[in-house]
Amino acid sequence: MMNLEDFLDNYSNLGFNPYIVLNDNEPLLMESEDDSLEVLSIENPLVKEYLESSKLKLQDNEWKEYTGYFIKCAKNSFGNVQTCFLTSQKGLEQRVQNVIVVEEGGHLDLFTGCLSSGHVKENVHRAITDIFIGKNAKLTFNMIHSWGKTSKVYPKVGVHVQKGGTYISNYIVWEEVKEIISNPVIELSDGARAITQSLSYIHPNSNIDLGGDIKLLGKASVGEIHSSAVNGGGSFVATTSIEGIGDGSKGHIDCNALLLDDRATVTAIPKLYSKNSNTQLTHEAFLGRVSNEEIEYLQTKGFNYDDAEEIIVKGFANKAIESMPERVREKMESILEKAKLGF
């Protein structure tokens, strides 16, 4: 796990503005507001007023103490925002409520990182995030985790995409973490599109469950779920589903996993529900070990077994991120350059 100084050095220089840090359960310290982009504390009275007037349906939040942000990208505007979730106290349960609104024709790029200070053990992160994407609007949501070895992470994400809107999620877990369970629910209206892509390295004693549900409610809506995992000895589960409801809707699920250790377990459960005779749903999966042929070929080129395996893993990871935004690819390539298998 990288320390706070390394994280800020590596993740705060993306050209994204503003840059928001949410520490423990403390209120958001910096707020930003202009005609095109608002970033406010979730407890700001202006946020409560907006949510009540807009009648947006949020997930239940029964917490008395929590932190979180409200981000709104105005109609036909473009915004870049970077956020960081930080826990600095041993045993802390961080509770977060976030609301993201991208109004009609807006385009928001969001880059999020998560980490614990080096001394923190047994922290828990719980987050409720509601995302509303307007007509012909677009949100690109990029997440790179850097929690601690004993951290447990439980996000609950709900996404609503209106006619012609687009939601793209790029989700990377490469540092060691105890447990992550994330199963977002995405609802698409007419002509809306959602693409979720995840890449994970599963360390021994780690439990990673990255699933998700896409509901193709509107006609000609399109949903894709792509899961890639390198398993070095832990447990990886991908329970995913797509419901084809709208006329002419299309959905696809794929899961690819590379197993490096006999202790590694992978469970891929793709579910396709056709509720309209005029919908097209597909799925595919590959789960397997590094092939002996690939190892032996690289050994003939002068590499030892460990180096050969590392080359194959990095090739697998690079293929998984090739369609992700340039900034995400650059950061992931930097992580891969520094990483060693089994770290």
N, C-alpha and C positions, 0 to 999 in steps of 0.2 A: 504494500500500500504506500502510495506517495504521501509525503507530509504536506501541510498546508502551503508552505512556501513554494514547494515544487509545483503544487497544483495551480497556484495563482500564476506562477511563471509560465506554465505550459498551457493554461486554459483561459487566461484573462486577456490574451492578446490575439483576439480573433477579428477585431474590427467591428464587433457587435456593440451597439450602444442603445440603451443603457446596460450596465453590468450590475446585477442584483445579487446580494448575498443574504440568504435566510439562515440565521444562526439559532440552533436549538429551537425553543418556542418563543423567541423574542420577536417583537414587532418588526416589520420591514423598516429599515433605517432610512432608505433613500426612495423617494417617490419622484416620478417624472411625468409631466403632463404637457402636451402641446396639441395642436389641431389634428395631427395625424396619429399620434401614439400616446396612450395613457398607461402608466405603470403605477399602481397604487397598492397600499396595504389592503388585504382582504377585509380588514376591520375599519377602513376609512368610511365615514358616514356617506360620502358620495357614492361609494360602491353599493352600499345597502339600498340607497335611493334608486340607483340605476337598475339593480336586480329586481326590485319590487315593481318598477314601472315597465320594465321589459318583459316581465313574467316568464323569465327563463326558468326551466325546471332543473333544479340542482339535486345532486345526491344528498342523502341525509348526513348531517354532521351534528353529533350530540356532544362534541368536546366542549369543555369550558375554557381550556387553555390551548391555544394553537397559534401557528403563524401561517403565512401564505400571501399570495399576490393576486391582483386583478390586472389583467393585461387586455387592452382593447385597441385594435388596429382599425382606424376609421375607414369609412367608405372610400374605395378607390385609392387607398394609400399603401405605402410600403414601409415595413418596419423590421429592424434587427434587434433582438433582445438576447442577452446572455444571463442565465441565472445559475446560482450555486447553492446547494443545500449542504449545510455544515452542521455536524454535531461535535461538541467539544467537552461533554460531560459523560463520565462513565455511567453506564446503565440507563442513560436518558432515553425516553420514548419521545421522539420528535413527531409532532402532529401537524399536518399541513393541509390547508384547503386552498386550492387555486381555481381561478376562473379565467379562461381565455376566450375572447370574442374577436373574431375577424369579420368585420362588416362587409357588405356586398362589394365585390370587386377588389377587396383588400388583399394584401399579400404579406404574410408575416413569417420570418425565419426566426426560430427559437433554438438556442443551443443551451443545454442544461448539463451541469456536472454535479456529482454528489461525492462527498468525502467525509471522513472522520479525522480528527486530529490524531497524531500518532499514539498518544497514551490512552485513547478511548477504547473501552472494551464493552461488549454486550449491549451496544446501542440498538435501538429499534426505530425505524423510520416508517411512519404511516402517512399516506397522502391520499386525499380525495381531489381529483382534478376533473373539472367539467369544461369541455371545449365546444364552442359553437362557431361554425364556419358558415358564413352567409352565401348568398347566391353568387356564383362565379368567383368566389374567394378561394384563397389557398393558404394553408398552414403547413410548413415543414418543421417538424419537431425532432430535434436531434438530442439524444441522451447518451452520455458516456459515464458509467459508474466507476467510482473509486472508493468504495466503502472499505471497512476493515474486515479482518478475518472472522470476527465474531458478530458482525453486523447482520441484522435481519431487516428486510425491506418489503413492505406490503403496499404498493400503490393500487388505487382504484380509479380507473380512468373511464369516463364516458364521453363519447364524441358524437356530435350531431352535425351532419353536413347537408346543407340545403342544395337546391337545384344547381347543377353545374359546378359545384364546389369540389375542392380537392384537399385531402388530408394525406400527408406522407410522414411516416414515423420511422426513424433510424435509431435503433436501440442496441448499445454495445455494452457488454459486461466482460471485461478481460482480467481485472484485478480479482484477488481472492475475496470471497464473501461467504458468510455462513448460509444465508437463505434469501432468495428473492422469489416472490410469487406475484406475477403480474398477468392479469387476464382482462385487457380492455374490451369494452363493448362499443362498437361503431355502428351508427345508423346512417344510411345513405338515401337521399331523396333522388328525384329524377335526374339522370345524367351525372350524378355525383360519382366521385372516385376515391378510393382509399387504398394505399399501399403501405403495409407494415413490413419492415425488414429488421431482423435481429441477428446478432453475432455474439456468441458466448464462448468463453473458455471455462470449463467446469473443473475446478480444483478438487483434490481429495477432500472428503468431508463437507463438500458444498452441495446444497440442494437448490437447483434453479428450475423454476416452473414458469415458462414464458409461453402463454397461449394467447387467446383472443377470439372474439366473436365479431363477425361482420354481418349486418342485416341489410340485404339489398332490397330496401323497401320500395324504391322508385324505379320507374321504367328506364332501361338502358343504363342502370347503375353498374359499377364495376368494382370488385374488391379482390385484393391479392394479399396473401400472408406468406412471407418467406422466412423460414427459421434455419439458421446455421449454427452448429455447435461443435467445438472441439472438446472432447471429454477426457480429462486426465485422471479420472478416478472417482468422480462424484456422481450425483444423480441429476439427470436432465429430463424434463417432461415438457412436451409441447402438445397441449390439448387445444385444438383450434377448430372453429366451425364457421361456415358461411351458409346463410339462409337465402335462397333465391326466391324472392317474393314478387318483385317488380317484373313487368313484361319486358323481355329482351335483356334481362340482367345477366351478368357474367361474373364468375368467381373462380379463383384458383388458390390452392394451398400446396406448398412444398416444404419439406423438412430434410436437411442434409446434416449428418453427424459423423464425425471422425472419432473413433475410439482409440485411445492410446494406452489403456491400462485394463487389466482383467477385472478390476473393481468397478469400472465404469458401467453405468446403466443409462440407457436411453429409452424413453417411451414416447412414441409419436402417435397421437390419436387425432387424425383429421376427420371431421364430421361435415357432411354435406347434406343440406336439407332443401329439396326442391319442392316449392309450394306453388309453382307455376309451370305449366308444360312448356312454356317458351322461355326457359332459362338454361344457361349452360354452366355447369360446375365441374371442375376437375381437381385432381390431387395426385402428388407423386412424392416418393420418399427414397432416400438412400441412407442406410446406416451400416457402417463397416469400419474395419481396421485399416491402418496404413498397409498397403500391399507390399509383400516381400519383393515383388518385381521392381517396384519403385525404389525401395531401399537398396536393393542389390545394384540397380543401375547407377545410383548416385555413389555407391561405394566404389564402383569401377572408375569413377571420376576423381577418387581420392578422398572422399568424405567418410568419416567414421559413422557408426550407426546413429548416435545421438544428433550429430549435425545433419545427417540425411533426413531424419525424422523432423527436425526443426524446419528444414527447407520446405518439406511437404506441408507442414502445418501452416507456415506463413503463406504458401501458395494458395491453400484452401481459404485462409482468412482474406487474402487480397481479392480472391474471386468473389467472396461474399460481400465485400464493400465496394466493388467496382462501379455499382450504379448509385452509390450514395454521394451526397454533395462533396465538392472538392475539399472544403474545410474539414469535414469528417474524415475523409480518406487521408488527408495529410496528418491529422492527429493520430489516427489509427496506425498509419505507417510508422510514425514516430514511436508509438508504443511497441509495435512489433520489432522495430530496430533495437530497442533497449531490452526487450523481454527475452528470457530464457525459459525453456520448457521446465515445468515443475516449480516455478517460482511461487 
